[in-house]
Amino acid sequence: MKPFVTIVLVMCIYLSGSDSAGMYGKSVIFPAKTANSFVRLHAPDFSRLTAFTVCLRAASEETYSYGLFSYATDTNANELLLWQESKTHLRVEIANQKITFNLPEMNALLRHICVTWESQGGEITVWINGRRSLRKVGGKGHAVKGSGQFILGQEQDSVGGHFDSKQSFVGEITDVNMWDRVLKSNEIELISQGCYSDGGNIIDWGSTTFTTGGN
């Protein structure tokens, strides 16, 4: 079953453009568990990342564990993974180092989620609707390798594949952006409010091309 792409309207006085390229203004809906429904984001290649910010909006009523955002390389299927362990626990996985955050319950209301990380100190922070979690440490000294694949809706066990329906995402996801730096707190607050016009320089929901898969 292919994920649905629906149109939603977001208004904000700070938005400066109306470019509808890419997925701007669209949501992806995964209506049921499958082992073959996904969205692949065709981000520009990079050699390595020593910092990043990943932001997205998501909603799900499921209680099992599933992947929110999966980046796999030839050497590591979980080079970067945002994994919803339970309705209240989000795990950030960087090169197999697992850092879990206890957060407000995931439910049917769309929430804005950002994860920031930098290699030098290994500092990881999660933001929910513009509010910051405590800081934790993981992936210190690591670099996220390039030449991988970004997948929504599934957790990759190899690059671009080996999906498990028991780990698939069921719900709605939109506004996925990724930067090669740690965004400032005021930037994240504006993004959470829909009032930040610039998409990510790694993944830009407004312009990054995508492929959908499924029956």
Secondary structure, 3 states (H helix, E strand, C coil): CCCEEEECCCCCCCCCCCCCCCCCCEEEEECCCCCCCEEEEECCCCCEECEEEEEEEEECCCCCCEEEEEEECCCCCCCEEEEEEECCEEEEEECCEEEEEECCCCCCCCEEEEEEEECCCCEEEEEECCEECCCEECCCCCCEECCCEEEECCCCCECCECCCHHHCCCEEEEEEEEECCCCCHHHHHHHHCCCCCCCCCCECCCCCEEEEECC
